[in-house]
Amino acid sequence: MTFRFSQLAAPLICAALVAPAFAQTPAKPAKPTAAKPAAKPAAKRPVAKKAVPPPAPVEAPLPEPSAEQIAAAEQTYFGTYACEFDQTLSIAMNPKTAGYVDVDFKKQVYVMKPVLSSTGALRLEDVKGRALMIQIANKSMLMDVKAGQRMVDECLHERQRDARLAMQANPPASSLGIDPAKAAAVAAQTAASAAEAAAAAASAADTAARAASAAANAASAASPR
C-alpha cells in the first residue's frame, strides 16, 4: 500500500503548530495562602502571693517589782545547772525588767518572779503560770504547774554542789536544806492561827445558839395561852 506525502505531513504539521501554543500558555498563578493568625500568647498564671504571717503579739510589760521581789531576785543562783539524766538549764536576770529572772530549759525561756518563802526556800514563779522552779540549799527543781509533774530534778548550781558536799560532811537536821528553826516557827504560827479560827467558830456557834434560844422564848411568850 502506498501513501501520499500529504497524508503523512498533515498530522506532523498540526502537531508542530499546536505544541508551541501549549508551551506559551502561562501557568495559572497559585492561589495565595491565607496567613495563619499569630498564636495568642499563653495567659500568664497569677503569681501566688506569699502569705504574710500575722505580727507577733506584743507582750504587756511586767509589773514593777516590789522591794521583797528584788531582794528575792538577789538570792537567785544565776548561771548553769547540771541536772539529772545529763540535762542542763540556766538562769539569768531578765534583760528588760529588774527583779525578774529568765529560766532557760530545752530552748524554752520562762520569765519568772522570785518569791522568798518563810522556810528559806526560793520560789521562781512563771509569770504565765506554766512552770515553777524551787531553789533550796542543796538542789533545784523545775515543775510543770499545769501538768502537775516535774520537768527536771536534781539540778545543781556550783553553790548548791558545795552546799551538798558540806551537808554530807555535816548532815543538818533537815535533809532538804530548809532552816528547821524557820520551819518550826511557821508550823507554830499555822497552829496558832488554826486555834484562833477554831475559837472564833466556837464563839460564833455559841452566839447563834443564844440567839435561837431568845427567839424561841419570844415566840413562846407571844403565843396565846
Secondary structure by P-SEA (a helix, b strand, c coil): ccccaaaaaaaaaaaaaaaaaaaaccccccccccccccccccccccccccccccccccccccccccaaaaaaaaaccccccccccccbbbbbcccccccbbbbbccccccbbbbbbccccbbbbccccccbbbbbcccbbbbbccccccccccccccaaaaaaaaaaaaccccccccccaaaaaaaaaaaaaaaaaaaaaaaaaaaaaaaaaaaaaaaaaaaccc
